């Protein structure tokens, strides 16, 4: 899974376009991606742009959508810290909290988990998913059999692959360090 970069200066949005430098980085990354049997993307503009930059013909998958940030959408973290400090504190400590009245991390983990279950029964071979930081975090939580609260402690770097494997029995999260 590869997370799309955040919009410049905006933390809570997936509607912006990728920056030119991000497209260059994505094209470079595409050269090292494995051949895939299928690919999926979140239904956002930035995910569609990233999939194109990665030279993927991806199917749109609603379960890969970033969380809905409700009233926080389009705002910077600094703005929300001034406007709703207690809401940020809850969101950063409680996976059931709904940021700005939007979607909780727990609900996002549930949605991504159901998609991962469908992959096990309906797909084979290498799959590449283009999404966002939240769904990538949720996929890791599901792969390690964790609770959504663990997701609050996982940082995902955009344009760095999150490698998940399935061996017909279980999901696993594989580190993606440099080859030696």
C-alpha positions in Angstrom: 0.0 0.0 0.0 1.3 3.4 -0.9 -0.1 6.6 0.8 -0.6 9.7 -1.3 1.2 12.8 0.0 -0.9 15.4 1.9 -1.9 18.6 0.2 0.6 21.4 0.7 -0.1 23.1 4.1 -3.3 21.2 4.7 -3.4 18.2 7.0 -7.1 17.2 6.7 -7.7 16.9 3.0 -7.3 14.5 0.1 -8.8 16.7 -2.6 -5.6 18.6 -3.6 -3.4 17.8 -6.5 0.0 16.2 -6.0 3.0 18.6 -6.1 5.4 18.3 -9.0 8.1 16.9 -6.7 5.7 14.2 -5.4 5.0 13.1 -9.0 8.7 12.9 -9.7 9.2 10.8 -6.6 6.2 8.6 -7.5 7.6 8.0 -11.0 11.0 7.0 -9.5 9.2 4.7 -7.0 7.3 3.1 -9.9 10.6 1.7 -11.2 11.1 -0.4 -8.1 7.5 -1.7 -7.6 6.9 -5.4 -8.2 4.8 -6.5 -11.1 1.2 -6.8 -9.7 -1.7 -9.0 -10.4 -4.1 -6.2 -9.5 -4.2 -2.7 -8.2 -6.7 -0.6 -6.3 -7.0 3.1 -5.4 -8.9 5.3 -3.0 -11.7 7.3 -4.7 -9.8 10.7 -4.3 -8.2 13.0 -6.7 -4.8 12.6 -5.1 -5.0 8.8 -5.2 -6.0 8.8 -8.8 -3.0 11.1 -9.6 -0.6 8.9 -7.6 -1.8 5.7 -9.3 -1.2 7.4 -12.7 2.2 8.6 -11.7 3.0 5.0 -10.6 1.8 3.7 -14.0 -1.0 1.6 -12.4 -4.3 0.9 -13.9 -6.1 0.7 -10.6 -9.7 -0.1 -9.7 -11.4 2.4 -7.4 -12.1 0.9 -4.0 -14.3 2.9 -1.6 -12.8 1.1 1.5 -9.5 2.8 0.8 -10.9 6.3 1.2 -9.3 8.5 3.9 -11.4 9.1 6.9 -14.0 11.9 6.7 -12.7 14.7 8.8 -16.0 16.5 9.0 -15.7 20.2 10.0 -11.9 19.8 10.1 -11.6 19.1 6.3 -9.4 21.5 4.5 -7.9 23.0 7.7 -4.4 22.8 9.0 -3.5 21.1 12.3 -2.4 24.5 13.7 -5.8 26.0 12.9 -7.7 23.1 14.5 -5.4 23.3 17.6 -6.6 26.9 18.0 -10.2 26.2 17.2 -10.8 22.8 18.8 -7.9 21.8 21.1 -10.0 19.3 23.1 -11.2 17.7 19.9 -7.6 17.2 18.7 -6.7 15.8 22.1 -9.6 13.3 22.0 -8.8 12.3 18.4 -5.1 11.7 19.2 -6.0 9.5 22.2 -9.3 7.8 21.4 -9.8 5.6 18.3 -13.6 6.0 18.7 -13.3 9.8 18.5 -14.8 11.3 15.3 -12.6 14.2 14.1 -14.7 17.2 13.4 -17.8 15.0 13.5 -16.4 12.7 10.8 -15.1 9.1 10.8 -13.3 7.5 13.7 -10.1 5.5 13.4 -12.0 2.5 14.7 -14.6 2.7 11.8 -11.7 3.2 9.3 -10.0 0.1 10.7 -13.2 -1.9 10.3 -13.8 -0.8 6.7 -10.2 -1.5 5.7 -10.3 -4.9 7.5 -13.3 -6.0 5.6 -11.6 -5.1 2.3 -8.5 -7.1 3.4 -10.8 -10.1 4.1 -12.3 -9.8 0.6 -8.7 -9.7 -0.9 -7.9 -13.1 0.8 -10.9 -14.8 -0.8 -11.0 -13.0 -4.1 -7.4 -12.2 -5.2 -4.1 -13.8 -5.6 -0.6 -12.5 -6.4 0.9 -9.1 -5.7 -1.6 -6.4 -5.1 -0.8 -2.7 -5.0 -3.1 -0.3 -3.3 -2.9 3.5 -3.5 -4.5 5.2 -0.6 -3.8 7.6 2.2 -2.1 7.6 5.6 -5.3 6.7 7.6 -6.2 3.6 5.6 -2.5 2.5 5.4 -2.4 2.8 9.2 -5.7 0.8 9.5 -4.2 -1.9 7.2 -1.2 -2.3 9.5 -3.5 -2.5 12.5 -5.5 -5.3 10.8 -2.4 -7.1 9.6 -0.9 -7.4 13.1 -4.3 -8.2 14.7 -4.2 -5.1 16.8 -6.9 -2.9 18.2 -7.6 0.5 16.7 -5.9 2.2 19.6 -2.6 0.8 18.3 -3.2 2.8 15.1 -2.8 6.0 17.1 0.9 5.0 17.5 1.7 4.2 13.9 3.1 6.8 11.6 2.9 6.1 7.8 5.2 8.1 5.5 3.6 9.1 2.2 5.2 7.6 -0.9 6.9 4.9 1.2 5.4 1.4 0.5 3.7 -0.3 3.4 4.3 -4.0 2.8 1.7 -6.5 3.9 1.8 -10.2 3.1 -0.7 -13.0 3.5 0.3 -16.7 3.6 -3.2 -18.2 3.4 -3.3 -18.2 7.2 -2.6 -14.7 8.4 -1.6 -11.2 7.4 1.8 -9.8 8.4 3.4 -6.4 8.2 6.9 -6.6 6.6 9.5 -4.0 7.1 10.5 -2.1 4.0 14.1 -1.2 4.7 16.9 -1.1 2.2 18.1 -4.4 0.7 21.4 -5.6 1.9 
